[in-house]
Amino acid sequence: MHVVKVSLGDRDYDIEIGTSLDQIGARLQGLGFSQKIAFITNPTVKKLYGQRVVDSLKAAGFLVLSIEIPDGEQYKTLDWANAIYSALLINSFDRKSALVALGGGVIGDLTGFAAATFMRGVPFVQVPTTLLAMVDSSVGGKTGVNHAMGKNMIGAFYQPKKVLMDLDVLRSLPQEEFLAGMAEVIKYGVIWDASFFEYLDRKREKILALNPDVLSQIIQRSCEIKAEVVSKDEREGGLRAILNFGHTVGHAIETAENYTMRHGEAVAIGMVYASKLAHNTGLCNASVPERVEKLIKSYGLPTSLSALSRKPPVTELMDTMRIDKKAEGGKVRFVLPKKIGEVVVTGEWEEQQLQELIS
Ligand SMILES: NC(=O)c1ccc[n+]([C@@H]2O[C@H](COP(=O)([O-])OP(=O)(O)OC[C@H]3O[C@@H](n4cnc5c(N)ncnc54)[C@H](O)[C@@H]3O)[C@@H](O)[C@H]2O)c1
């Protein structure tokens, strides 16, 4: 088992990579939780792994309340957070009762948000079961739900008490979901670590074959990078914004596709356009967008807007980018690579150059 520490003072926590699902109960002992625990998942994941987690929690002496949320992004809402609050209230949960999220980013974000807001905050634990959740959404404390007018519009920064990962669960994950997670893994190479980027190129076959050692390596390195960035800037006052590489165009694509495209796929395309914009802006040489595009493509991920179900008008994409919550006063700040392993967050880019790229 590998442990990555997220250093946030009194909110420090460990990410444990390689803990068996059967050990979850034991890993939660001694954290000061009361006996009642709420176990939150969706039917897909519950069918595969629910019983093992419930058994391990019970074996550790917890009284388990199971809460099931239907499977899908459309259930990451205030209504379903409210369903969680109701179940907790009916069952007399108190401020020391913990919530355990077993699932992908949808379950993790929703459970984290419910934990942040129920009784002004109760402890929660992430047990991510998708690659995207392991390397991204379960780490760093962004929790939230969607609003009819926008994704992740309601939320809170709220850190889990622990993140526990059993990598064997990735074996049942559909290939497209795994690849979508790889987009975020590739992102870490571009924004922070050139040798990791090269490693992803060298180890592609083993990664795609889910080789346990290599998988553990890439998840660990991704978590280390995210933990380091988040430890320096928990609330996105500055540095943390680099994690949004590929997300500005990516978010506009998700909106244009009405959220039918996977987040990681949209980010993959967004990273290619951001890299091209960086080159056209004179920030990097032509090899950067070429290498980014080549690596993304080699993992079977989309690299251009032609992968969309329809060609969105340039104005539509530009308008969405402007109202993105990452824009400041209407000015979109792009994360652009200077080289592989280093990015800048900047408002210094030409609108016309971006329009040409996406038209
Ligand atoms: N909080 C953050 O910092 C952050 C970062 C990135 C993304 N997100 C959010 O994460 C969400 C996307 O997360 P996701 O990609 O994990 O999607 P998801 O949670 O919808 O999971 C994808 C699918 O895989 C299934 N699944 C999960 N684990 C499985 C397993 N082991 N075997 C088989 N099937 C399994 C799920 O039931 C679902 O159908 C979005 O809502 C996005 O906004 C949050």
The ligand as an SDF file (V2000), in Angstrom:
LIG
                    3D

 44 48  0  0  0  0  0  0  0  0999 V2000
  -14.4920   17.2620   -7.2410 N   0  0  0  0  0  0  0  0  0  0  0  0
  -13.6130   17.3850   -8.1920 C   0  0  0  0  0  0  0  0  0  0  0  0
  -12.5190   17.9390   -7.9900 O   0  0  0  0  0  0  0  0  0  0  0  0
  -13.9220   16.8260   -9.5430 C   0  0  0  0  0  0  0  0  0  0  0  0
  -12.9030   16.7030  -10.5040 C   0  0  0  0  0  0  0  0  0  0  0  0
  -13.2260   16.1090  -11.7230 C   0  0  0  0  0  0  0  0  0  0  0  0
  -14.5210   15.6510  -11.9560 C   0  0  0  0  0  0  0  0  0  0  0  0
  -15.4710   15.7870  -11.0030 N   0  0  0  0  0  0  0  0  0  0  0  0
  -16.8270   15.2920  -11.2010 C   0  0  0  0  0  0  0  0  0  0  0  0
  -16.7570   13.8740  -11.3210 O   0  0  0  0  0  0  0  0  0  0  0  0
  -17.8910   13.4260  -12.0580 C   0  0  0  0  0  0  0  0  0  0  0  0
  -17.4310   12.3910  -13.0600 C   0  0  0  0  0  0  0  0  0  0  0  0
  -16.8750   11.3060  -12.3600 O   0  0  0  0  0  0  0  0  0  0  0  0
  -16.6470    9.8830  -13.0450 P   0  0  0  0  0  0  0  0  0  0  0  0
  -15.9620   10.0740  -14.3320 O   0  0  0  0  0  0  0  0  0  0  0  0
  -16.0540    9.0130  -12.0210 O   0  0  0  0  0  0  0  0  0  0  0  0
  -18.1250    9.4440  -13.4280 O   0  0  0  0  0  0  0  0  0  0  0  0
  -19.2670    8.6180  -12.6570 P   0  0  0  0  0  0  0  0  0  0  0  0
  -19.2060    8.8160  -11.2120 O   0  0  0  0  0  0  0  0  0  0  0  0
  -20.5380    8.9170  -13.3590 O   0  0  0  0  0  0  0  0  0  0  0  0
  -18.8550    7.1020  -12.9830 O   0  0  0  0  0  0  0  0  0  0  0  0
  -18.8570    6.6710  -14.3270 C   0  0  0  0  0  0  0  0  0  0  0  0
  -19.6570    5.3600  -14.4870 C   0  0  0  0  0  0  0  0  0  0  0  0
  -18.8640    4.2770  -14.0160 O   0  0  0  0  0  0  0  0  0  0  0  0
  -19.6240    3.4730  -13.1190 C   0  0  0  0  0  0  0  0  0  0  0  0
  -18.6540    2.8770  -12.2180 N   0  0  0  0  0  0  0  0  0  0  0  0
  -17.9890    3.4860  -11.2170 C   0  0  0  0  0  0  0  0  0  0  0  0
  -17.0620    2.6670  -10.7190 N   0  0  0  0  0  0  0  0  0  0  0  0
  -17.1490    1.5110  -11.4050 C   0  0  0  0  0  0  0  0  0  0  0  0
  -16.4340    0.2900  -11.3620 C   0  0  0  0  0  0  0  0  0  0  0  0
  -15.3960    0.1070  -10.5520 N   0  0  0  0  0  0  0  0  0  0  0  0
  -16.7940   -0.7030  -12.2210 N   0  0  0  0  0  0  0  0  0  0  0  0
  -17.8020   -0.4990  -13.0920 C   0  0  0  0  0  0  0  0  0  0  0  0
  -18.4900    0.6310  -13.2100 N   0  0  0  0  0  0  0  0  0  0  0  0
  -18.1730    1.6310  -12.3620 C   0  0  0  0  0  0  0  0  0  0  0  0
  -20.5910    4.4370  -12.5090 C   0  0  0  0  0  0  0  0  0  0  0  0
  -21.7080    3.7660  -11.9590 O   0  0  0  0  0  0  0  0  0  0  0  0
  -20.9520    5.3130  -13.7050 C   0  0  0  0  0  0  0  0  0  0  0  0
  -21.9290    4.6800  -14.4890 O   0  0  0  0  0  0  0  0  0  0  0  0
  -18.5180   14.6600  -12.6710 C   0  0  0  0  0  0  0  0  0  0  0  0
  -19.6900   14.9690  -11.9610 O   0  0  0  0  0  0  0  0  0  0  0  0
  -17.4830   15.7500  -12.4680 C   0  0  0  0  0  0  0  0  0  0  0  0
  -18.0450   17.0270  -12.3270 O   0  0  0  0  0  0  0  0  0  0  0  0
  -15.1930   16.3600   -9.8030 C   0  0  0  0  0  0  0  0  0  0  0  0
  1  2  1  0
  2  3  2  0
  2  4  1  0
  4  5  1  0
  4 44  2  0
  5  6  2  0
  6  7  1  0
  7  8  2  0
  8  9  1  0
  8 44  1  0
  9 10  1  0
  9 42  1  0
 10 11  1  0
 11 12  1  0
 11 40  1  0
 12 13  1  0
 13 14  1  0
 14 15  2  0
 14 16  1  0
 14 17  1  0
 17 18  1  0
 18 19  2  0
 18 20  1  0
 18 21  1  0
 21 22  1  0
 22 23  1  0
 23 24  1  0
 23 38  1  0
 24 25  1  0
 25 26  1  0
 25 36  1  0
 26 27  1  0
 26 35  1  0
 27 28  2  0
 28 29  1  0
 29 30  1  0
 29 35  2  0
 30 31  1  0
 30 32  2  0
 32 33  1  0
 33 34  2  0
 34 35  1  0
 36 37  1  0
 36 38  1  0
 38 39  1  0
 40 41  1  0
 40 42  1  0
 42 43  1  0
M  CHG  2   8   1  16  -1
M  END
$$$$
